[in-house]
Amino acid sequence: MQTFLDQLASRSPAPGGGASAALHAAQGAALLAMVARYSDGPKYTEHAPLIGAVLAEAEGLRARAVALVAEDAEAFAAVAAAYRGPREVLAAALVAAARPPAAVLGVAARLVALAEDLLPVGNRNVVTDIAAAAEAARAAATTSRVNVEVNLAGVVDPDARRELLAALDGVDDLIARAEAVTTAVRARIAA
């Protein structure tokens, strides 16, 4: 963690915001996995299939998000290098750099859905961690959105533009859903 933060703080083009967004997603996934593990046992038998499914998917999403940290850093380093080359090389590098944050958007959407599923059945003692996971997913989504948008400015391939614009669809709804999870958790702990 310290090495990543030192690299992030350095005067280097990568890692940057896109890698940070992927790390937000990985943290959200880890939090949901932890809540699922605390929601396993005799008291939660009725919801065991759902909790098991949440745990399995959260672990898979965590692994995917960690991989996206590295993919984003590599793609953005390629953009920095492409600025010294031909225009078409830069355009291709920008498409490649937009794809990891676009993928993070998909991970974030699944994390919010898992938080919504886990909230009504999860262990009440760790319910605030569901909100923390939703907020981490929201941060991943909002950060990824701006990282896709900044790269879109230089994307000229119409198919790639459509693909990336499609990835941005639903981000506002995702943000609202994450906020609703946090609001529900806050209401529960205030009761």
N, C-alpha and C positions, 0 to 999 in steps of 0.2 A: 504494500500500500504506500509506504513512504517513497519507494522508488518511482511509482507512478505519479505521485503528487510532486516530487522533485522535477520529473520530466514535464509535467503539466505547467509548473511554475517557471520553467526555463524559457529562454528566448529561442524556441524551436517551434516549427509549424505543427508538429505532431508529437504527442497527442494534444488534442484541443477539445473544443466543445462537443464534437460528435462522439469522441471516446468517452467524455464525461457523461453524455446522455446514455450511452450503453452501460456505463457503470451504475448510473441511477437505476436502470432497469434490472441489472443484476442484483442490486441491493433490495429492490422491491421483491424480486423473486425469492431471494434468501429469506426475507421476512415472512413471506407467505408460507414457505416451507417450514419455518420455525413454528408458526402458529398452527399449521396442520399437525406437526409433531406433538405439540402441546394439547391437541384436540383428539388424541388417539387414546383409546382405552375404554374400559367398561362403561364409563359415563356417557360416551359418545358412540356407542355401538349402533344406534339407530342411523347415524349419519356416516358410518365407516366407509361405505363405498364412495361417497362424495369427497370425504376428507382424503381418502387414499388417492383419488383421481386428482385432487388439487395438489397434493404433495408431489405426485409423479410429474404433473405438468409444470409445476413451479420449478422443480429441479431441472427439467429439460430447458425451460426458459432461462434459467440462471446460466446454464452452460452456453446456450446460444448467445446471451447477452455478453458474457465474458469473451466469447469468440469475436463478437462485433466490436468490442473495445480495440482489439488488435487490427481487425479489418479496417476500421475507420482510420486508425493512425496510419496504416500502410497506404490507404487510398489518398489521404490528404497529403502525405509526404510526396506521393506521385504528382499531385496537383502542383505543389511547390516547385518540383523539378520541371514540370511541363511548361511553366511560365517562361522558361528559357528556350523552348522549342517552337516548332510550327503550330499554327493555330488549331489545326485538326487534331493534333496530339493533345492539346489543352482541352478541347471540347470533349474528347473521349475520357480524359482524366476526370473532368467535372462530372460526367455521368457516373463513372466508377465511384467517385467520392460521395455522390448523393445516395447511392444504393445502401451503404450500411445504415445511415440514419433513417432511411425509408424502412429498412428491416426492423430497426428499433421501434418504429411506430407500431408495427405489427405485434412485437413483443409487449409493448406497453398496453396495447388494447387487450391482449389476453390476460395480462396481470390485473387490470381493472376488473375484467369479467370474473377472474378467480377471487378477487377481493369481495366482489358482490356475492359470489356463491358461498364463501367462507363466513362472511359476517353473521348471518343468522344462526349458524351452527357451531362456530368456533368457540374455543375456550374463552370465557369472558375475562379471565385474568390477563390475557394478552391481546385483548381487542384493540388496544391503541396501536399495536403493531400492524394490524390490518389497515388502519388509517395511514400509518407511516409508509406501508407498501403502496397504497393508492397514491399518496403524495409523491413517492419516488417514481411511480409510473407516470404521473402527471408531469413531473420535471423532465423525465425522459422524453415524453411526447412533445412538450413545448420546445425543448432544446433541439430535438431532432427536426421538428418542423422548420425552425429557422435555418438549420444546416442544410436541409433539402432546398429550401427557398433560395438561399444564397448561391448554391450551385446551379439551380435552374436558370439563373440569369445568363449563363454561358452555354447552356445545352441547346444545340441547334437541331439535333435529330428529332423529328416529330414523334416517332414511336417512343423514344426514351422520355421525351417531355410528357407524353400521355401517361406513361408508366409512373413517372414520379409525381405528376399531379394527382393521379388516382391514389397514390399512397397518402397524400395529404387530406383526402376526403375523410370527413368524420373526426378530425382532430378536435374541433370545438366540442362535439358531442362527447368525445372521450374525456376531455378536461372536465366537463360538467358532471359526468358520471363519477370521476375520481373525487371531485368535490362533494358529491352527494354521499359517497362512502364515508368521507371524513366527517361530514355533518351528522350522519347517522351514528357514527362512533361517539362523537362529542355529546350527542343527545343521550346516548346510552350511559356514558360515564357520569353525566350530570344528574341522571335519574336516581 
